[in-house]
Amino acid sequence: MGSDNLFHKRKAKKVTQLQRTKGSREPYDKVLIVCEGEKTEHYYLIPLINHLKLPQANITIDSKSDSDPLKVVNHAKKLIEASRNDPYDHVFCVIDRDKHANYDKAIAQINRYRKKDTQLHAIVSNPCFEFWILLHFTYTTKLFGISGGSPCDDLIKKDLKEYIEDYKKADRAFMSSIIKSKLDIAVANAKRANKTAKENGTGNPTTQMDELVNYLNGLKDRVQKKL
């Protein structure tokens, strides 16, 4: 993945298809974001879309999958098949690395996926989505879970707790607040952390959420040009 220009726009649809969809959504990217069934990602992504003022008719967020990465990918593929008459341009699977046994299989499926109208992408956070949340408050390259326990629990209970005392009770209003005030900080910290991780030959900690934000920002610019 990378900058917005790596998300190649799909070629123009046939006139008949544009006519069919014109009444329901605008003629720019139709996007699906599939995340785990827990509330965290869902509570963050909806305020993010609202903050960027993106048309909800074009962007679907689905959190009905299990937390297993392979199940997230399979659920995304089912939704792609169900939308064949009006296909998605881009489908993003928001996945935690954590200690999931099926992680490598999930990434392999995404990398092998080929569909004429739809591009499938992995948005991975290592160890978990909460690393992206943490980057709204601070920059770190700390290795999580080195004691042998859950790296995600390690991150939440030791590091994130310094900024969010009771993270489990964080709601959509809280997420909206940190997006409005700290999104640019998180993007900058993610780029820096990812670069350091690459230099050190490790994936812990990293996140590709900054790439999703960059894509959505590019989509926002295209939407505004249409207005």
N, C-alpha and C positions, 0 to 999 in steps of 0.2 A: 504494500500500500504506500501511502506517502501523501504528496500534495494533491490538491483538488483535480489537477489535470490528469491524474491517473484514473479517475473515475470517468471513463470515456462516456460521453452522452450517446444514447442509442440513436440510430438513424431515424429519420422522420417516419412516422407511421403512415400507413395507407390512408387516403382521404376518407374512406368509408369508416375506418376505425376512429379517426379524429372526430368525425361527425357523431359517431355513437357515444363518445365519451365527453363531448363538449359541454353537455348540460350538467355533468356531475363534477368535473374538475378542470383546472387550467392546463394548457398544453406544455407543461414542463415536467421534469422528472416525477414519476410516481415511485414512492419509496416505502419500503417495509423495514421496520426495525424489530427484530425478534430477540427477546431477552428472557431470562429465567423467570420462573413463576413467583419469586419473592418480590417484595414491594420496592426494594431499594432502587433498582434500575428504572422501574416504571415510574416511581415518584420523582425521579430526576429527569427522565427524558421528556415527559409531558411539559413541565415548566421550561425545559430547554427549547422545545419547539415553539412554545408561546413567546418566549423571550426573543427568539429570532424572527417572530412574526411570519412564520411559514404557514402556508395554507393547509389546514387540517384535512381538506378533501384529497390532498396529494400524499399525505404522510400517515401511515398506519403504524402504531406501536402495539405489538402483541406480546403479552407476558404470560401466555397460557401454557408455556412449556415447562417441563421439569428442569431442575438445575443441572442435570447431566449435559455436558457440551454436545454429545452425539444426539441427544434427544432434541436439543435446541435446533441443530442443523436439520434433522429429519422433519421437525415441525415446520421449519421455514420452507423446506422443499414441498411439503404438502400444501402450504398456503400459496406457493408459486403455481403449483398445478391447478389449484382451485381458481386462479385468476387468469387462466389462459385467454379468455375473451378480451381482457383488458390488462395485459401483463405489467408487472412491476419493472421499472428500469433498473433499480438497485435494491438489493436485499442485504441487510446487515445483521449478522448474528453476533450479539453482544455476549461474550463468553468469559468466564473466569478460568484461569489456569488451575489454581489451587492444587489439589492432589488428585484430580479426576483421572481415573484409569482410562477413560475413553477419549481424552483430550486429543491425542495424536490422530486417532481415527476420525474425529470430527474435523480437524484441520485438513486432513488428507481428502475428505469428501468435498470440502469447500474448494480446495485447489484443483480437484478433478472436474468440478461442476462446469458443464458447458450448456448454455441455453442461448438460443438466437437473440431473444429479446431482453433477457434478464441477466445481470451480473450479481454473483453471490460473493459476499465479503465477510471475513472474520474481523471482529473488533475484540481483541483479547486484552484483558488486564491480568497481570501477574503480580501478586497472587490472586487478586480479586478486584472487583469494581471499586471497592472502598479505597484502593490506592489512588484512583482518580479523584475521589472525594477528598482524600488527604492532601492532594496537590493543590487544592484550592486555598489551603492554609499555609503550607510549607513545602520546601524542596527537600527531598531526601533520596538517598540511594541505599538506605539500610536494607540488608537482607532479612526477610521475614521467615519465621519458622525454622531457624537454624537449630533450635533446641530440640526439634523432632516433633513438636506439636503442630497444630493447624496454623499455617502461615497467615490465613485470613483472620483467625481469632487473635493471633499475635498482633497483627496490625490494628485491629479494632480496639482491643482491650488495653493496649499499651500506648499506641501512637495517636490514633484518632480520638481517643478519649480525652486527650489534652485540649482538644478544640471543640468536641461535641461530647458533653458529659454522658448523655444517655442516647447513644446513636440509634438504638432499636426503636426509639420513639420519634425519631426524626420524620417529619411529614412533608407533604408536598409544598407547604408554605415555606418551610425551612429551606428546602432545596431551591425553591424559586429565589429566595433571598441570597444564597451564596452564588447562584448563577449570575444574578444581576450585578453583584459587587466583586466577584472573584473569578469569573470565567476566563478572562485573559491571563490571569495569574496561573491558573491551572494549566492552560495550554502551553504557556512558556515553561513552566516547571516540568511538564510531561516531555516536551522536546528535549530539554536539558537532561532529564533522567534517562530517557531512551538512548540518547547519544552516549552517555556515560556507560550504560549497561552494554551497549554494543562494543565500546572500546575495551570493556572488561570481559567480554565474552560470556555474558550471563543474560538471562531473561528476567531475573528477579532483583529489583522490581521494575516493571515496565507497564505501559498502557498504550493502546492505540485509540483511546477515546479522543485524543487531540486530532487524529485524522478524520474521525467522524464529524467533529465540530468544524473542521476546516471544510469538509465537503458541504455540510449544511450551510455554512456561511457563504460558500460559493453559490449554492442554490438560492439563498436569500437574495444575493446580488442579481441573479437572473430574474427572480420574481419581481424585484423592484423595477427592473428595466422594462418589464411588461406592463407596469402600472401607468 
